[in-house]
Amino acid sequence: MAKVSRTSKLKQWTREELNTLRREYPKTDTKLLARKLGRTLEAVRFKAKRFGLKKSRAYMEALYVKARNAGQKRSSKKR
């Protein structure tokens, strides 16, 4: 019985996709970027980590503010 290579089932990343990943990963929601690239969330995270990409400070601060505001709205509804 012949072995099936795992890599033969994987979709190779194109140069354009990699450029998009490098350009947009730091400032874009990973789930949205995965959808745009037609990749799984895990594939985008793995490739970003492999290239040493991280979310920008501004992006992370925006997430924090958004989460904090959402929490304040919930707590005001409970009163």
C-alpha positions in Angstrom: 0.0 0.0 0.0 1.5 3.4 -1.0 2.0 6.1 1.5 0.1 9.3 0.8 2.2 12.4 1.4 0.6 14.9 3.8 2.1 17.8 1.8 0.4 16.7 -1.4 -3.0 17.5 0.2 -1.9 20.9 1.4 -2.6 24.0 -0.6 0.7 25.8 -1.3 1.0 29.4 -0.4 1.4 31.7 -3.4 3.8 34.7 -3.3 0.8 37.0 -3.5 -0.9 35.3 -0.5 2.4 35.6 1.5 2.7 39.3 0.7 -0.9 39.8 1.7 -0.2 38.0 5.0 2.9 40.0 5.8 1.1 43.3 4.9 -2.2 42.7 6.6 -1.7 40.3 9.5 -0.4 42.9 12.0 -3.5 45.1 11.6 -6.3 42.7 10.5 -8.5 40.3 12.5 -7.0 36.9 11.8 -10.4 35.3 11.2 -11.2 37.9 8.5 -7.8 37.5 6.9 -8.2 33.7 6.8 -11.5 34.1 5.0 -10.0 36.6 2.5 -7.1 34.2 1.8 -9.3 31.1 1.6 -7.3 29.5 4.4 -8.2 28.1 7.8 -7.6 30.2 10.9 -5.0 27.7 12.0 -3.1 27.9 8.7 -2.9 31.7 8.9 -1.8 31.6 12.5 0.9 29.0 11.8 2.2 30.8 8.7 2.3 34.1 10.6 4.2 32.5 13.5 6.6 30.9 11.0 7.4 34.3 9.5 7.6 36.0 13.0 4.6 38.2 12.4 2.8 39.7 15.3 -0.2 41.9 15.8 0.6 45.6 15.9 0.4 47.5 19.2 -2.3 49.7 17.8 -4.4 46.7 16.8 -4.0 45.1 20.2 -4.9 48.3 22.0 -8.0 48.7 19.8 -9.1 45.2 20.8 -8.6 46.0 24.4 -10.7 49.2 24.2 -13.4 47.3 22.3 -13.5 44.5 24.9 -13.5 47.0 27.8 -16.4 49.0 26.2 -18.4 45.8 25.7 -17.9 44.9 29.3 -19.1 48.3 30.5 -22.2 48.0 28.4 -23.0 44.6 29.9 -22.5 45.8 33.5 -24.7 48.9 32.9 -27.6 46.6 31.7 -27.4 44.5 34.8 -28.3 47.4 37.1 
